[in-house]
Amino acid sequence: MEITIKKINIKEIREEMNKFIEEEFKNYKTLKGILSKFNNDLTISVSCIRNILVMINSYDIAFKEKNNLINLPINSALYSVNPYNNKQIFETIFDYKKIDEENIEVILKIEPINKIDKHLLFIIEAQINIFKDFLENGKDNFKETLIPTLKLNFSKAFEVVNEIMKMKKEDFERLKINENIDLYLKEIAYCLDNYKMPELYEKVKNENN
């Protein structure tokens, strides 16, 4: 089963982040150029997914207190474990797909690991649909939480790489690392999203080659 959770205009987000990077790091031309490469569709899409995961957690807490009809939080449903064999019931993947040059959809792919559990999907579909309504009613709030998160992550990446650039030769020798563009790309990708670091790094690296 594939459920579209939210449609997002990434062009607007990318443009706002371009302004932020240009202004915030204007005195650091080299580093600003490297950071700009990460202001791409993949970085923004990954951040959208991460933001939705965070919102699911907070939604679970808030909504459960107000609605007794929801007796199982979304997270508990998505990552249900069969108590008889201690195995996960569903394979759960949050992903995105590009609709056009301006928009993406954050999607949830969820399938029962055993066919016998397929009937349990109706519980998740109902809960996700309620959560989608929650996101739609507060669509401006989603962007208002996403942009500051992106800015914070880019600022953190800047600080980390800027400190590396200040290191002395003997420090690099002691740590047994080589200072090069590849190191910067890896550090920035890790700061932007440690779980998706390989994908973020590979995208920018391939564009540089």
Contacts in CASP RR format, 6 or more apart in sequence:
PFRMAT RR
TARGET T0000
AUTHOR 0000-0000-0000
METHOD contacts of the structure
MODEL  1
MEITIKKINIKEIREEMNKFIEEEFKNYKTLKGILSKFNNDLTISVSCIR
NILVMINSYDIAFKEKNNLINLPINSALYSVNPYNNKQIFETIFDYKKID
EENIEVILKIEPINKIDKHLLFIIEAQINIFKDFLENGKDNFKETLIPTL
KLNFSKAFEVVNEIMKMKKEDFERLKINENIDLYLKEIAYCLDNYKMPEL
YEKVKNENN
1 109 0 8 1.000
1 110 0 8 1.000
1 111 0 8 1.000
1 121 0 8 1.000
1 125 0 8 1.000
2 107 0 8 1.000
2 108 0 8 1.000
2 109 0 8 1.000
3 107 0 8 1.000
3 108 0 8 1.000
3 110 0 8 1.000
3 125 0 8 1.000
3 128 0 8 1.000
4 105 0 8 1.000
4 106 0 8 1.000
4 107 0 8 1.000
5 52 0 8 1.000
5 105 0 8 1.000
5 106 0 8 1.000
5 107 0 8 1.000
5 108 0 8 1.000
5 128 0 8 1.000
5 131 0 8 1.000
5 132 0 8 1.000
5 135 0 8 1.000
6 48 0 8 1.000
6 52 0 8 1.000
6 105 0 8 1.000
6 106 0 8 1.000
6 132 0 8 1.000
6 135 0 8 1.000
6 136 0 8 1.000
6 142 0 8 1.000
7 99 0 8 1.000
7 103 0 8 1.000
7 104 0 8 1.000
7 105 0 8 1.000
8 48 0 8 1.000
8 103 0 8 1.000
8 104 0 8 1.000
8 105 0 8 1.000
8 106 0 8 1.000
8 142 0 8 1.000
9 102 0 8 1.000
9 103 0 8 1.000
10 41 0 8 1.000
10 44 0 8 1.000
10 45 0 8 1.000
10 48 0 8 1.000
10 102 0 8 1.000
10 103 0 8 1.000
10 104 0 8 1.000
11 101 0 8 1.000
11 102 0 8 1.000
11 103 0 8 1.000
12 143 0 8 1.000
13 44 0 8 1.000
13 143 0 8 1.000
13 146 0 8 1.000
13 147 0 8 1.000
13 150 0 8 1.000
14 39 0 8 1.000
14 40 0 8 1.000
14 41 0 8 1.000
14 44 0 8 1.000
16 147 0 8 1.000
17 39 0 8 1.000
17 44 0 8 1.000
17 147 0 8 1.000
17 150 0 8 1.000
17 151 0 8 1.000
17 154 0 8 1.000
18 36 0 8 1.000
18 39 0 8 1.000
20 151 0 8 1.000
20 154 0 8 1.000
21 32 0 8 1.000
21 35 0 8 1.000
21 36 0 8 1.000
21 39 0 8 1.000
21 154 0 8 1.000
22 32 0 8 1.000
24 151 0 8 1.000
24 154 0 8 1.000
24 155 0 8 1.000
24 158 0 8 1.000
25 31 0 8 1.000
25 32 0 8 1.000
25 35 0 8 1.000
25 158 0 8 1.000
26 32 0 8 1.000
28 158 0 8 1.000
28 162 0 8 1.000
31 158 0 8 1.000
31 161 0 8 1.000
31 162 0 8 1.000
31 165 0 8 1.000
31 184 0 8 1.000
34 161 0 8 1.000
34 181 0 8 1.000
34 184 0 8 1.000
34 185 0 8 1.000
34 188 0 8 1.000
35 154 0 8 1.000
35 157 0 8 1.000
35 158 0 8 1.000
35 188 0 8 1.000
37 204 0 8 1.000
37 207 0 8 1.000
37 208 0 8 1.000
38 154 0 8 1.000
38 157 0 8 1.000
38 188 0 8 1.000
38 189 0 8 1.000
38 192 0 8 1.000
38 200 0 8 1.000
38 204 0 8 1.000
39 154 0 8 1.000
40 203 0 8 1.000
40 204 0 8 1.000
41 98 0 8 1.000
41 104 0 8 1.000
42 199 0 8 1.000
42 200 0 8 1.000
42 203 0 8 1.000
43 150 0 8 1.000
43 192 0 8 1.000
43 193 0 8 1.000
43 200 0 8 1.000
44 104 0 8 1.000
44 150 0 8 1.000
45 96 0 8 1.000
45 104 0 8 1.000
45 106 0 8 1.000
46 96 0 8 1.000
46 192 0 8 1.000
46 193 0 8 1.000
46 196 0 8 1.000
46 199 0 8 1.000
46 200 0 8 1.000
47 146 0 8 1.000
47 149 0 8 1.000
47 150 0 8 1.000
47 153 0 8 1.000
47 192 0 8 1.000
47 193 0 8 1.000
48 96 0 8 1.000
48 104 0 8 1.000
48 106 0 8 1.000
48 146 0 8 1.000
49 94 0 8 1.000
49 95 0 8 1.000
49 96 0 8 1.000
49 106 0 8 1.000
50 149 0 8 1.000
50 193 0 8 1.000
51 142 0 8 1.000
51 145 0 8 1.000
51 146 0 8 1.000
51 149 0 8 1.000
52 94 0 8 1.000
52 106 0 8 1.000
52 135 0 8 1.000
53 94 0 8 1.000
55 135 0 8 1.000
55 142 0 8 1.000
55 145 0 8 1.000
56 74 0 8 1.000
56 75 0 8 1.000
56 131 0 8 1.000
57 75 0 8 1.000
59 74 0 8 1.000
59 131 0 8 1.000
59 134 0 8 1.000
60 73 0 8 1.000
60 74 0 8 1.000
60 75 0 8 1.000
60 76 0 8 1.000
61 73 0 8 1.000
63 70 0 8 1.000
63 130 0 8 1.000
63 134 0 8 1.000
64 70 0 8 1.000
64 73 0 8 1.000
70 127 0 8 1.000
70 130 0 8 1.000
72 123 0 8 1.000
72 127 0 8 1.000
74 124 0 8 1.000
74 127 0 8 1.000
74 128 0 8 1.000
74 131 0 8 1.000
77 123 0 8 1.000
77 124 0 8 1.000
77 127 0 8 1.000
78 90 0 8 1.000
78 92 0 8 1.000
78 110 0 8 1.000
78 124 0 8 1.000
79 88 0 8 1.000
79 90 0 8 1.000
79 92 0 8 1.000
80 88 0 8 1.000
80 89 0 8 1.000
80 90 0 8 1.000
80 120 0 8 1.000
81 87 0 8 1.000
81 88 0 8 1.000
81 89 0 8 1.000
82 88 0 8 1.000
82 89 0 8 1.000
87 113 0 8 1.000
88 113 0 8 1.000
89 112 0 8 1.000
89 113 0 8 1.000
89 114 0 8 1.000
89 117 0 8 1.000
89 120 0 8 1.000
90 110 0 8 1.000
90 111 0 8 1.000
90 112 0 8 1.000
90 113 0 8 1.000
90 117 0 8 1.000
90 120 0 8 1.000
90 124 0 8 1.000
91 109 0 8 1.000
91 110 0 8 1.000
91 111 0 8 1.000
91 112 0 8 1.000
91 113 0 8 1.000
92 108 0 8 1.000
92 109 0 8 1.000
92 110 0 8 1.000
93 108 0 8 1.000
93 109 0 8 1.000
93 110 0 8 1.000
94 106 0 8 1.000
94 107 0 8 1.000
94 108 0 8 1.000
94 109 0 8 1.000
95 106 0 8 1.000
95 107 0 8 1.000
95 108 0 8 1.000
95 109 0 8 1.000
96 104 0 8 1.000
96 105 0 8 1.000
96 106 0 8 1.000
96 107 0 8 1.000
97 104 0 8 1.000
97 105 0 8 1.000
97 107 0 8 1.000
98 104 0 8 1.000
99 105 0 8 1.000
108 128 0 8 1.000
110 121 0 8 1.000
110 124 0 8 1.000
112 118 0 8 1.000
112 120 0 8 1.000
112 121 0 8 1.000
135 142 0 8 1.000
153 191 0 8 1.000
153 192 0 8 1.000
153 193 0 8 1.000
154 192 0 8 1.000
156 191 0 8 1.000
157 187 0 8 1.000
157 188 0 8 1.000
157 191 0 8 1.000
157 192 0 8 1.000
160 187 0 8 1.000
160 188 0 8 1.000
160 191 0 8 1.000
161 184 0 8 1.000
161 187 0 8 1.000
161 188 0 8 1.000
164 179 0 8 1.000
164 183 0 8 1.000
164 184 0 8 1.000
164 187 0 8 1.000
165 179 0 8 1.000
167 179 0 8 1.000
172 178 0 8 1.000
172 179 0 8 1.000
177 183 0 8 1.000
181 208 0 8 1.000
182 205 0 8 1.000
185 201 0 8 1.000
185 204 0 8 1.000
185 205 0 8 1.000
185 208 0 8 1.000
186 197 0 8 1.000
186 201 0 8 1.000
188 200 0 8 1.000
189 196 0 8 1.000
189 197 0 8 1.000
189 198 0 8 1.000
189 200 0 8 1.000
189 201 0 8 1.000
189 204 0 8 1.000
190 197 0 8 1.000
192 200 0 8 1.000
193 200 0 8 1.000
END
